[in-house]
């Protein structure tokens, strides 16, 4: 049961972090506007594929999680 409690707290913290990121995302200067991020605009439709941004975020999270696992 203790393992499940820790998992739920971790999931809650992760959702809080994602919520904060989504709330503050318009204020982050280069988020979604890096070279390699695709934007398609036609009429009233706007589609964004932040490929480069996702790759950089993935790299940063991988490095952070690897660092945290080394410290344990």
mmCIF file of the N, C-alpha and C atoms, coordinates in Angstrom:
data_MODEL
# 
_entry.id   MODEL 
# 
loop_
_atom_site.group_PDB 
_atom_site.id 
_atom_site.type_symbol 
_atom_site.label_atom_id 
_atom_site.label_alt_id 
_atom_site.label_comp_id 
_atom_site.label_asym_id 
_atom_site.label_entity_id 
_atom_site.label_seq_id 
_atom_site.pdbx_PDB_ins_code 
_atom_site.Cartn_x 
_atom_site.Cartn_y 
_atom_site.Cartn_z 
_atom_site.occupancy 
_atom_site.B_iso_or_equiv 
_atom_site.pdbx_formal_charge 
_atom_site.auth_seq_id 
_atom_site.auth_comp_id 
_atom_site.auth_asym_id 
_atom_site.auth_atom_id 
_atom_site.pdbx_PDB_model_num 
ATOM 1   N N  . UNK A 1 1  ? 0.804  -1.199 0.000   1.00 0.00 ? 1  UNK A N  1 
ATOM 2   C CA . UNK A 1 1  ? 0.000  0.000  0.000   1.00 0.00 ? 1  UNK A CA 1 
ATOM 3   C C  . UNK A 1 1  ? 0.848  1.264  0.000   1.00 0.00 ? 1  UNK A C  1 
ATOM 4   N N  . UNK A 1 2  ? 1.987  1.247  0.667   1.00 0.00 ? 2  UNK A N  1 
ATOM 5   C CA . UNK A 1 2  ? 2.849  2.425  0.714   1.00 0.00 ? 2  UNK A CA 1 
ATOM 6   C C  . UNK A 1 2  ? 3.384  2.753  -0.673  1.00 0.00 ? 2  UNK A C  1 
ATOM 7   N N  . UNK A 1 3  ? 3.674  1.726  -1.464  1.00 0.00 ? 3  UNK A N  1 
ATOM 8   C CA . UNK A 1 3  ? 4.155  1.948  -2.826  1.00 0.00 ? 3  UNK A CA 1 
ATOM 9   C C  . UNK A 1 3  ? 3.113  2.630  -3.690  1.00 0.00 ? 3  UNK A C  1 
ATOM 10  N N  . UNK A 1 4  ? 1.857  2.238  -3.493  1.00 0.00 ? 4  UNK A N  1 
ATOM 11  C CA . UNK A 1 4  ? 0.771  2.862  -4.258  1.00 0.00 ? 4  UNK A CA 1 
ATOM 12  C C  . UNK A 1 4  ? 0.611  4.322  -3.860  1.00 0.00 ? 4  UNK A C  1 
ATOM 13  N N  . UNK A 1 5  ? 0.745  4.609  -2.563  1.00 0.00 ? 5  UNK A N  1 
ATOM 14  C CA . UNK A 1 5  ? 0.649  5.999  -2.099  1.00 0.00 ? 5  UNK A CA 1 
ATOM 15  C C  . UNK A 1 5  ? 1.736  6.868  -2.703  1.00 0.00 ? 5  UNK A C  1 
ATOM 16  N N  . UNK A 1 6  ? 2.962  6.350  -2.758  1.00 0.00 ? 6  UNK A N  1 
ATOM 17  C CA . UNK A 1 6  ? 4.063  7.099  -3.365  1.00 0.00 ? 6  UNK A CA 1 
ATOM 18  C C  . UNK A 1 6  ? 3.826  7.320  -4.849  1.00 0.00 ? 6  UNK A C  1 
ATOM 19  N N  . UNK A 1 7  ? 3.309  6.307  -5.510  1.00 0.00 ? 7  UNK A N  1 
ATOM 20  C CA . UNK A 1 7  ? 3.015  6.428  -6.942  1.00 0.00 ? 7  UNK A CA 1 
ATOM 21  C C  . UNK A 1 7  ? 1.958  7.495  -7.182  1.00 0.00 ? 7  UNK A C  1 
ATOM 22  N N  . UNK A 1 8  ? 0.925  7.522  -6.352  1.00 0.00 ? 8  UNK A N  1 
ATOM 23  C CA . UNK A 1 8  ? -0.125 8.534  -6.512  1.00 0.00 ? 8  UNK A CA 1 
ATOM 24  C C  . UNK A 1 8  ? 0.402  9.935  -6.230  1.00 0.00 ? 8  UNK A C  1 
ATOM 25  N N  . UNK A 1 9  ? 1.279  10.077 -5.222  1.00 0.00 ? 9  UNK A N  1 
ATOM 26  C CA . UNK A 1 9  ? 1.867  11.395 -4.956  1.00 0.00 ? 9  UNK A CA 1 
ATOM 27  C C  . UNK A 1 9  ? 2.766  11.836 -6.101  1.00 0.00 ? 9  UNK A C  1 
ATOM 28  N N  . UNK A 1 10 ? 3.517  10.921 -6.677  1.00 0.00 ? 10 UNK A N  1 
ATOM 29  C CA . UNK A 1 10 ? 4.365  11.243 -7.821  1.00 0.00 ? 10 UNK A CA 1 
ATOM 30  C C  . UNK A 1 10 ? 3.525  11.654 -9.026  1.00 0.00 ? 10 UNK A C  1 
ATOM 31  N N  . UNK A 1 11 ? 2.451  10.916 -9.279  1.00 0.00 ? 11 UNK A N  1 
ATOM 32  C CA . UNK A 1 11 ? 1.570  11.247 -10.404 1.00 0.00 ? 11 UNK A CA 1 
ATOM 33  C C  . UNK A 1 11 ? 0.919  12.612 -10.187 1.00 0.00 ? 11 UNK A C  1 
ATOM 34  N N  . UNK A 1 12 ? 0.509  12.910 -8.949  1.00 0.00 ? 12 UNK A N  1 
ATOM 35  C CA . UNK A 1 12 ? -0.082 14.212 -8.643  1.00 0.00 ? 12 UNK A CA 1 
ATOM 36  C C  . UNK A 1 12 ? 0.914  15.340 -8.834  1.00 0.00 ? 12 UNK A C  1 
ATOM 37  N N  . UNK A 1 13 ? 2.156  15.123 -8.396  1.00 0.00 ? 13 UNK A N  1 
ATOM 38  C CA . UNK A 1 13 ? 3.195  16.135 -8.581  1.00 0.00 ? 13 UNK A CA 1 
ATOM 39  C C  . UNK A 1 13 ? 3.500  16.357 -10.048 1.00 0.00 ? 13 UNK A C  1 
ATOM 40  N N  . UNK A 1 14 ? 3.513  15.284 -10.816 1.00 0.00 ? 14 UNK A N  1 
ATOM 41  C CA . UNK A 1 14 ? 3.753  15.387 -12.250 1.00 0.00 ? 14 UNK A CA 1 
ATOM 42  C C  . UNK A 1 14 ? 2.631  16.168 -12.935 1.00 0.00 ? 14 UNK A C  1 
ATOM 43  N N  . UNK A 1 15 ? 1.387  15.879 -12.554 1.00 0.00 ? 15 UNK A N  1 
ATOM 44  C CA . UNK A 1 15 ? 0.266  16.611 -13.141 1.00 0.00 ? 15 UNK A CA 1 
ATOM 45  C C  . UNK A 1 15 ? 0.297  18.084 -12.739 1.00 0.00 ? 15 UNK A C  1 
ATOM 46  N N  . UNK A 1 16 ? 0.707  18.383 -11.503 1.00 0.00 ? 16 UNK A N  1 
ATOM 47  C CA . UNK A 1 16 ? 0.848  19.770 -11.071 1.00 0.00 ? 16 UNK A CA 1 
ATOM 48  C C  . UNK A 1 16 ? 1.912  20.482 -11.897 1.00 0.00 ? 16 UNK A C  1 
ATOM 49  N N  . UNK A 1 17 ? 3.034  19.819 -12.129 1.00 0.00 ? 17 UNK A N  1 
ATOM 50  C CA . UNK A 1 17 ? 4.100  20.412 -12.935 1.00 0.00 ? 17 UNK A CA 1 
ATOM 51  C C  . UNK A 1 17 ? 3.663  20.669 -14.365 1.00 0.00 ? 17 UNK A C  1 
ATOM 52  N N  . UNK A 1 18 ? 2.961  19.723 -14.956 1.00 0.00 ? 18 UNK A N  1 
ATOM 53  C CA . UNK A 1 18 ? 2.471  19.901 -16.331 1.00 0.00 ? 18 UNK A CA 1 
ATOM 54  C C  . UNK A 1 18 ? 1.447  21.028 -16.376 1.00 0.00 ? 18 UNK A C  1 
ATOM 55  N N  . UNK A 1 19 ? 0.580  21.102 -15.370 1.00 0.00 ? 19 UNK A N  1 
ATOM 56  C CA . UNK A 1 19 ? -0.409 22.182 -15.312 1.00 0.00 ? 19 UNK A CA 1 
ATOM 57  C C  . UNK A 1 19 ? 0.241  23.550 -15.214 1.00 0.00 ? 19 UNK A C  1 
ATOM 58  N N  . UNK A 1 20 ? 1.287  23.649 -14.383 1.00 0.00 ? 20 UNK A N  1 
ATOM 59  C CA . UNK A 1 20 ? 2.012  24.911 -14.284 1.00 0.00 ? 20 UNK A CA 1 
ATOM 60  C C  . UNK A 1 20 ? 2.695  25.267 -15.594 1.00 0.00 ? 20 UNK A C  1 
ATOM 61  N N  . UNK A 1 21 ? 3.280  24.272 -16.239 1.00 0.00 ? 21 UNK A N  1 
ATOM 62  C CA . UNK A 1 21 ? 3.940  24.518 -17.523 1.00 0.00 ? 21 UNK A CA 1 
ATOM 63  C C  . UNK A 1 21 ? 2.941  25.006 -18.568 1.00 0.00 ? 21 UNK A C  1 
ATOM 64  N N  . UNK A 1 22 ? 1.776  24.399 -18.615 1.00 0.00 ? 22 UNK A N  1 
ATOM 65  C CA . UNK A 1 22 ? 0.763  24.814 -19.588 1.00 0.00 ? 22 UNK A CA 1 
ATOM 66  C C  . UNK A 1 22 ? 0.225  26.212 -19.263 1.00 0.00 ? 22 UNK A C  1 
ATOM 67  N N  . UNK A 1 23 ? 0.144  26.541 -17.982 1.00 0.00 ? 23 UNK A N  1 
ATOM 68  C CA . UNK A 1 23 ? -0.325 27.865 -17.589 1.00 0.00 ? 23 UNK A CA 1 
ATOM 69  C C  . UNK A 1 23 ? 0.691  28.934 -17.947 1.00 0.00 ? 23 UNK A C  1 
ATOM 70  N N  . UNK A 1 24 ? 1.965  28.631 -17.748 1.00 0.00 ? 24 UNK A N  1 
ATOM 71  C CA . UNK A 1 24 ? 3.019  29.609 -17.985 1.00 0.00 ? 24 UNK A CA 1 
ATOM 72  C C  . UNK A 1 24 ? 3.603  29.541 -19.395 1.00 0.00 ? 24 UNK A C  1 
ATOM 73  N N  . UNK A 1 25 ? 3.179  28.596 -20.206 1.00 0.00 ? 25 UNK A N  1 
ATOM 74  C CA . UNK A 1 25 ? 3.753  28.375 -21.533 1.00 0.00 ? 25 UNK A CA 1 
ATOM 75  C C  . UNK A 1 25 ? 3.719  29.604 -22.435 1.00 0.00 ? 25 UNK A C  1 
ATOM 76  N N  . UNK A 1 26 ? 2.650  30.398 -22.452 1.00 0.00 ? 26 UNK A N  1 
ATOM 77  C CA . UNK A 1 26 ? 2.679  31.578 -23.329 1.00 0.00 ? 26 UNK A CA 1 
ATOM 78  C C  . UNK A 1 26 ? 3.748  32.596 -22.930 1.00 0.00 ? 26 UNK A C  1 
ATOM 79  N N  . UNK A 1 27 ? 4.204  32.567 -21.684 1.00 0.00 ? 27 UNK A N  1 
ATOM 80  C CA . UNK A 1 27 ? 5.190  33.528 -21.222 1.00 0.00 ? 27 UNK A CA 1 
ATOM 81  C C  . UNK A 1 27 ? 6.624  33.045 -21.445 1.00 0.00 ? 27 UNK A C  1 
ATOM 82  N N  . UNK A 1 28 ? 6.806  31.779 -21.799 1.00 0.00 ? 28 UNK A N  1 
ATOM 83  C CA . UNK A 1 28 ? 8.141  31.251 -22.082 1.00 0.00 ? 28 UNK A CA 1 
ATOM 84  C C  . UNK A 1 28 ? 8.479  31.659 -23.511 1.00 0.00 ? 28 UNK A C  1 
ATOM 85  N N  . UNK A 1 29 ? 9.583  32.412 -23.723 1.00 0.00 ? 29 UNK A N  1 
ATOM 86  C CA . UNK A 1 29 ? 9.820  33.073 -25.007 1.00 0.00 ? 29 UNK A CA 1 
ATOM 87  C C  . UNK A 1 29 ? 9.920  32.160 -26.227 1.00 0.00 ? 29 UNK A C  1 
ATOM 88  N N  . UNK A 1 30 ? 10.675 31.086 -26.187 1.00 0.00 ? 30 UNK A N  1 
ATOM 89  C CA . UNK A 1 30 ? 10.918 30.300 -27.399 1.00 0.00 ? 30 UNK A CA 1 
ATOM 90  C C  . UNK A 1 30 ? 10.108 29.014 -27.477 1.00 0.00 ? 30 UNK A C  1 
ATOM 91  N N  . UNK A 1 31 ? 9.221  28.779 -26.538 1.00 0.00 ? 31 UNK A N  1 
ATOM 92  C CA . UNK A 1 31 ? 8.474  27.535 -26.518 1.00 0.00 ? 31 UNK A CA 1 
ATOM 93  C C  . UNK A 1 31 ? 7.561  27.428 -27.744 1.00 0.00 ? 31 UNK A C  1 
ATOM 94  N N  . UNK A 1 32 ? 7.841  26.472 -28.608 1.00 0.00 ? 32 UNK A N  1 
ATOM 95  C CA . UNK A 1 32 ? 7.046  26.269 -29.813 1.00 0.00 ? 32 UNK A CA 1 
ATOM 96  C C  . UNK A 1 32 ? 7.448  27.128 -30.988 1.00 0.00 ? 32 UNK A C  1 
ATOM 97  N N  . UNK A 1 33 ? 8.510  27.919 -30.850 1.00 0.00 ? 33 UNK A N  1 
ATOM 98  C CA . UNK A 1 33 ? 8.931  28.805 -31.939 1.00 0.00 ? 33 UNK A CA 1 
ATOM 99  C C  . UNK A 1 33 ? 10.374 28.569 -32.353 1.00 0.00 ? 33 UNK A C  1 
ATOM 100 N N  . UNK A 1 34 ? 10.908 27.402 -32.038 1.00 0.00 ? 34 UNK A N  1 
ATOM 101 C CA . UNK A 1 34 ? 12.283 27.071 -32.404 1.00 0.00 ? 34 UNK A CA 1 
ATOM 102 C C  . UNK A 1 34 ? 12.353 26.645 -33.861 1.00 0.00 ? 34 UNK A C  1 
ATOM 103 N N  . UNK A 1 35 ? 13.533 26.724 -34.475 1.00 0.00 ? 35 UNK A N  1 
ATOM 104 C CA . UNK A 1 35 ? 13.681 26.186 -35.828 1.00 0.00 ? 35 UNK A CA 1 
ATOM 105 C C  . UNK A 1 35 ? 13.402 24.680 -35.808 1.00 0.00 ? 35 UNK A C  1 
ATOM 106 N N  . UNK A 1 36 ? 12.595 24.232 -36.691 1.00 0.00 ? 36 UNK A N  1 
ATOM 107 C CA . UNK A 1 36 ? 12.218 22.821 -36.721 1.00 0.00 ? 36 UNK A CA 1 
ATOM 108 C C  . UNK A 1 36 ? 10.823 22.585 -36.175 1.00 0.00 ? 36 UNK A C  1 
ATOM 109 N N  . UNK A 1 37 ? 10.235 23.576 -35.519 1.00 0.00 ? 37 UNK A N  1 
ATOM 110 C CA . UNK A 1 37 ? 8.853  23.491 -35.080 1.00 0.00 ? 37 UNK A CA 1 
ATOM 111 C C  . UNK A 1 37 ? 7.967  23.864 -36.264 1.00 0.00 ? 37 UNK A C  1 
ATOM 112 N N  . UNK A 1 38 ? 7.056  23.009 -36.603 1.00 0.00 ? 38 UNK A N  1 
ATOM 113 C CA . UNK A 1 38 ? 6.217  23.212 -37.789 1.00 0.00 ? 38 UNK A CA 1 
ATOM 114 C C  . UNK A 1 38 ? 4.921  23.911 -37.415 1.00 0.00 ? 38 UNK A C  1 
ATOM 115 N N  . UNK A 1 39 ? 4.549  24.913 -38.203 1.00 0.00 ? 39 UNK A N  1 
ATOM 116 C CA . UNK A 1 39 ? 3.285  25.619 -38.016 1.00 0.00 ? 39 UNK A CA 1 
ATOM 117 C C  . UNK A 1 39 ? 2.575  25.716 -39.355 1.00 0.00 ? 39 UNK A C  1 
ATOM 118 N N  . UNK A 1 40 ? 1.329  25.307 -39.370 1.00 0.00 ? 40 UNK A N  1 
ATOM 119 C CA . UNK A 1 40 ? 0.512  25.366 -40.583 1.00 0.00 ? 40 UNK A CA 1 
ATOM 120 C C  . UNK A 1 40 ? -0.671 26.273 -40.287 1.00 0.00 ? 40 UNK A C  1 
ATOM 121 N N  . UNK A 1 41 ? -0.836 27.315 -41.103 1.00 0.00 ? 41 UNK A N  1 
ATOM 122 C CA . UNK A 1 41 ? -1.956 28.244 -40.948 1.00 0.00 ? 41 UNK A CA 1 
ATOM 123 C C  . UNK A 1 41 ? -2.704 28.347 -42.264 1.00 0.00 ? 41 UNK A C  1 
ATOM 124 N N  . UNK A 1 42 ? -3.971 28.018 -42.216 1.00 0.00 ? 42 UNK A N  1 
ATOM 125 C CA . UNK A 1 42 ? -4.834 28.120 -43.403 1.00 0.00 ? 42 UNK A CA 1 
ATOM 126 C C  . UNK A 1 42 ? -6.199 28.612 -42.956 1.00 0.00 ? 42 UNK A C  1 
ATOM 127 N N  . UNK A 1 43 ? -6.570 29.753 -43.433 1.00 0.00 ? 43 UNK A N  1 
ATOM 128 C CA . UNK A 1 43 ? -7.873 30.310 -43.058 1.00 0.00 ? 43 UNK A CA 1 
ATOM 129 C C  . UNK A 1 43 ? -7.947 30.540 -41.559 1.00 0.00 ? 43 UNK A C  1 
ATOM 130 N N  . UNK A 1 44 ? -8.938 29.956 -40.922 1.00 0.00 ? 44 UNK A N  1 
ATOM 131 C CA . UNK A 1 44 ? -9.099 30.091 -39.474 1.00 0.00 ? 44 UNK A CA 1 
ATOM 132 C C  . UNK A 1 44 ? -8.492 28.939 -38.709 1.00 0.00 ? 44 UNK A C  1 
ATOM 133 N N  . UNK A 1 45 ? -7.731 28.079 -39.391 1.00 0.00 ? 45 UNK A N  1 
ATOM 134 C CA . UNK A 1 45 ? -7.153 26.892 -38.759 1.00 0.00 ? 45 UNK A CA 1 
ATOM 135 C C  . UNK A 1 45 ? -5.661 27.084 -38.542 1.00 0.00 ? 45 UNK A C  1 
ATOM 136 N N  . UNK A 1 46 ? -5.194 26.755 -37.347 1.00 0.00 ? 46 UNK A N  1 
ATOM 137 C CA . UNK A 1 46 ? -3.762 26.850 -37.042 1.00 0.00 ? 46 UNK A CA 1 
ATOM 138 C C  . UNK A 1 46 ? -3.323 25.555 -36.359 1.00 0.00 ? 46 UNK A C  1 
ATOM 139 N N  . UNK A 1 47 ? -2.389 24.871 -36.965 1.00 0.00 ? 47 UNK A N  1 
ATOM 140 C CA . UNK A 1 47 ? -1.876 23.611 -36.430 1.00 0.00 ? 47 UNK A CA 1 
ATOM 141 C C  . UNK A 1 47 ? -0.391 23.784 -36.154 1.00 0.00 ? 47 UNK A C  1 
ATOM 142 N N  . UNK A 1 48 ? 0.035  23.377 -34.964 1.00 0.00 ? 48 UNK A N  1 
ATOM 143 C CA . UNK A 1 48 ? 1.433  23.505 -34.576 1.00 0.00 ? 48 UNK A CA 1 
ATOM 144 C C  . UNK A 1 48 ? 1.984  22.145 -34.197 1.00 0.00 ? 48 UNK A C  1 
ATOM 145 N N  . UNK A 1 49 ? 3.137  21.781 -34.746 1.00 0.00 ? 49 UNK A N  1 
ATOM 146 C CA . UNK A 1 49 ? 3.853  20.566 -34.403 1.00 0.00 ? 49 UNK A CA 1 
ATOM 147 C C  . UNK A 1 49 ? 5.217  20.969 -33.830 1.00 0.00 ? 49 UNK A C  1 
ATOM 148 N N  . UNK A 1 50 ? 5.335  21.077 -32.494 1.00 0.00 ? 50 UNK A N  1 
ATOM 149 C CA . UNK A 1 50 ? 6.593  21.544 -31.897 1.00 0.00 ? 50 UNK A CA 1 
ATOM 150 C C  . UNK A 1 50 ? 7.630  20.421 -31.789 1.00 0.00 ? 50 UNK A C  1 
ATOM 151 N N  . UNK A 1 51 ? 8.143  19.976 -32.919 1.00 0.00 ? 51 UNK A N  1 
ATOM 152 C CA . UNK A 1 51 ? 9.057  18.836 -32.973 1.00 0.00 ? 51 UNK A CA 1 
ATOM 153 C C  . UNK A 1 51 ? 10.346 19.125 -32.205 1.00 0.00 ? 51 UNK A C  1 
ATOM 154 N N  . UNK A 1 52 ? 11.012 20.224 -32.509 1.00 0.00 ? 52 UNK A N  1 
ATOM 155 C CA . UNK A 1 52 ? 12.285 20.553 -31.870 1.00 0.00 ? 52 UNK A CA 1 
ATOM 156 C C  . UNK A 1 52 ? 12.092 20.827 -30.385 1.00 0.00 ? 52 UNK A C  1 
ATOM 157 N N  . UNK A 1 53 ? 11.038 21.518 -30.027 1.00 0.00 ? 53 UNK A N  1 
ATOM 158 C CA . UNK A 1 53 ? 10.763 21.798 -28.626 1.00 0.00 ? 53 UNK A CA 1 
ATOM 159 C C  . UNK A 1 53 ? 10.568 20.503 -27.849 1.00 0.00 ? 53 UNK A C  1 
ATOM 160 N N  . UNK A 1 54 ? 9.833  19.549 -28.415 1.00 0.00 ? 54 UNK A N  1 
ATOM 161 C CA . UNK A 1 54 ? 9.615  18.263 -27.748 1.00 0.00 ? 54 UNK A CA 1 
ATOM 162 C C  . UNK A 1 54 ? 10.925 17.499 -27.585 1.00 0.00 ? 54 UNK A C  1 
ATOM 163 N N  . UNK A 1 55 ? 11.771 17.538 -28.590 1.00 0.00 ? 55 UNK A N  1 
ATOM 164 C CA . UNK A 1 55 ? 13.055 16.849 -28.485 1.00 0.00 ? 55 UNK A CA 1 
ATOM 165 C C  . UNK A 1 55 ? 13.929 17.466 -27.389 1.00 0.00 ? 55 UNK A C  1 
ATOM 166 N N  . UNK A 1 56 ? 13.966 18.791 -27.310 1.00 0.00 ? 56 UNK A N  1 
ATOM 167 C CA . UNK A 1 56 ? 14.762 19.453 -26.276 1.00 0.00 ? 56 UNK A CA 1 
ATOM 168 C C  . UNK A 1 56 ? 14.204 19.197 -24.879 1.00 0.00 ? 56 UNK A C  1 
ATOM 169 N N  . UNK A 1 57 ? 12.885 19.218 -24.725 1.00 0.00 ? 57 UNK A N  1 
ATOM 170 C CA . UNK A 1 57 ? 12.285 18.917 -23.435 1.00 0.00 ? 57 UNK A CA 1 
ATOM 171 C C  . UNK A 1 57 ? 12.545 17.469 -23.033 1.00 0.00 ? 57 UNK A C  1 
ATOM 172 N N  . UNK A 1 58 ? 12.479 16.570 -23.988 1.00 0.00 ? 58 UNK A N  1 
ATOM 173 C CA . UNK A 1 58 ? 12.765 15.165 -23.715 1.00 0.00 ? 58 UNK A CA 1 
ATOM 174 C C  . UNK A 1 58 ? 14.202 14.975 -23.264 1.00 0.00 ? 58 UNK A C  1 
ATOM 175 N N  . UNK A 1 59 ? 15.130 15.645 -23.926 1.00 0.00 ? 59 UNK A N  1 
ATOM 176 C CA . UNK A 1 59 ? 16.537 15.565 -23.543 1.00 0.00 ? 59 UNK A CA 1 
ATOM 177 C C  . UNK A 1 59 ? 16.748 16.118 -22.137 1.00 0.00 ? 59 UNK A C  1 
ATOM 178 N N  . UNK A 1 60 ? 16.149 17.258 -21.840 1.00 0.00 ? 60 UNK A N  1 
ATOM 179 C CA . UNK A 1 60 ? 16.304 17.881 -20.519 1.00 0.00 ? 60 UNK A CA 1 
ATOM 180 C C  . UNK A 1 60 ? 15.723 16.992 -19.422 1.00 0.00 ? 60 UNK A C  1 
ATOM 181 N N  . UNK A 1 61 ? 14.549 16.426 -19.663 1.00 0.00 ? 61 UNK A N  1 
ATOM 182 C CA . UNK A 1 61 ? 13.942 15.543 -18.662 1.00 0.00 ? 61 UNK A CA 1 
ATOM 183 C C  . UNK A 1 61 ? 14.743 14.257 -18.485 1.00 0.00 ? 61 UNK A C  1 
ATOM 184 N N  . UNK A 1 62 ? 15.276 13.722 -19.568 1.00 0.00 ? 62 UNK A N  1 
ATOM 185 C CA . UNK A 1 62 ? 16.101 12.516 -19.480 1.00 0.00 ? 62 UNK A CA 1 
ATOM 186 C C  . UNK A 1 62 ? 17.347 12.778 -18.648 1.00 0.00 ? 62 UNK A C  1 
ATOM 187 N N  . UNK A 1 63 ? 18.012 13.901 -18.911 1.00 0.00 ? 63 UNK A N  1 
ATOM 188 C CA . UNK A 1 63 ? 19.199 14.243 -18.128 1.00 0.00 ? 63 UNK A CA 1 
ATOM 189 C C  . UNK A 1 63 ? 18.856 14.470 -16.659 1.00 0.00 ? 63 UNK A C  1 
ATOM 190 N N  . UNK A 1 64 ? 17.750 15.149 -16.385 1.00 0.00 ? 64 UNK A N  1 
ATOM 191 C CA . UNK A 1 64 ? 17.343 15.411 -15.010 1.00 0.00 ? 64 UNK A CA 1 
ATOM 192 C C  . UNK A 1 64 ? 17.017 14.121 -14.271 1.00 0.00 ? 64 UNK A C  1 
ATOM 193 N N  . UNK A 1 65 ? 16.269 13.245 -14.912 1.00 0.00 ? 65 UNK A N  1 
ATOM 194 C CA . UNK A 1 65 ? 15.897 11.994 -14.259 1.00 0.00 ? 65 UNK A CA 1 
ATOM 195 C C  . UNK A 1 65 ? 17.097 11.068 -14.071 1.00 0.00 ? 65 UNK A C  1 
ATOM 196 N N  . UNK A 1 66 ? 18.018 11.074 -15.013 1.00 0.00 ? 66 UNK A N  1 
ATOM 197 C CA . UNK A 1 66 ? 19.246 10.285 -14.852 1.00 0.00 ? 66 UNK A CA 1 
ATOM 198 C C  . UNK A 1 66 ? 20.084 10.828 -13.693 1.00 0.00 ? 66 UNK A C  1 
ATOM 199 N N  . UNK A 1 67 ? 20.154 12.140 -13.566 1.00 0.00 ? 67 UNK A N  1 
ATOM 200 C CA . UNK A 1 67 ? 20.884 12.749 -12.460 1.00 0.00 ? 67 UNK A CA 1 
ATOM 201 C C  . UNK A 1 67 ? 20.242 12.389 -11.129 1.00 0.00 ? 67 UNK A C  1 
ATOM 202 N N  . UNK A 1 68 ? 18.911 12.458 -11.062 1.00 0.00 ? 68 UNK A N  1 
ATOM 203 C CA . UNK A 1 68 ? 18.206 12.112 -9.831  1.00 0.00 ? 68 UNK A CA 1 
ATOM 204 C C  . UNK A 1 68 ? 18.386 10.636 -9.467  1.00 0.00 ? 68 UNK A C  1 
ATOM 205 N N  . UNK A 1 69 ? 18.410 9.756  -10.471 1.00 0.00 ? 69 UNK A N  1 
ATOM 206 C CA . UNK A 1 69 ? 18.579 8.332  -10.181 1.00 0.00 ? 69 UNK A CA 1 
ATOM 207 C C  . UNK A 1 69 ? 20.013 8.031  -9.719  1.00 0.00 ? 69 UNK A C  1 
ATOM 208 N N  . UNK A 1 70 ? 20.987 8.796  -10.182 1.00 0.00 ? 70 UNK A N  1 
ATOM 209 C CA . UNK A 1 70 ? 22.381 8.613  -9.734  1.00 0.00 ? 70 UNK A CA 1 
ATOM 210 C C  . UNK A 1 70 ? 22.553 9.056  -8.291  1.00 0.00 ? 70 UNK A C  1 
ATOM 211 N N  . UNK A 1 71 ? 21.787 10.055 -7.860  1.00 0.00 ? 71 UNK A N  1 
ATOM 212 C CA . UNK A 1 71 ? 21.905 10.586 -6.513  1.00 0.00 ? 71 UNK A CA 1 
ATOM 213 C C  . UNK A 1 71 ? 21.264 9.673  -5.458  1.00 0.00 ? 71 UNK A C  1 
ATOM 214 N N  . UNK A 1 72 ? 20.424 8.762  -5.856  1.00 0.00 ? 72 UNK A N  1 
ATOM 215 C CA . UNK A 1 72 ? 19.770 7.849  -4.902  1.00 0.00 ? 72 UNK A CA 1 
ATOM 216 C C  . UNK A 1 72 ? 20.669 6.742  -4.476  1.00 0.00 ? 72 UNK A C  1 
# 
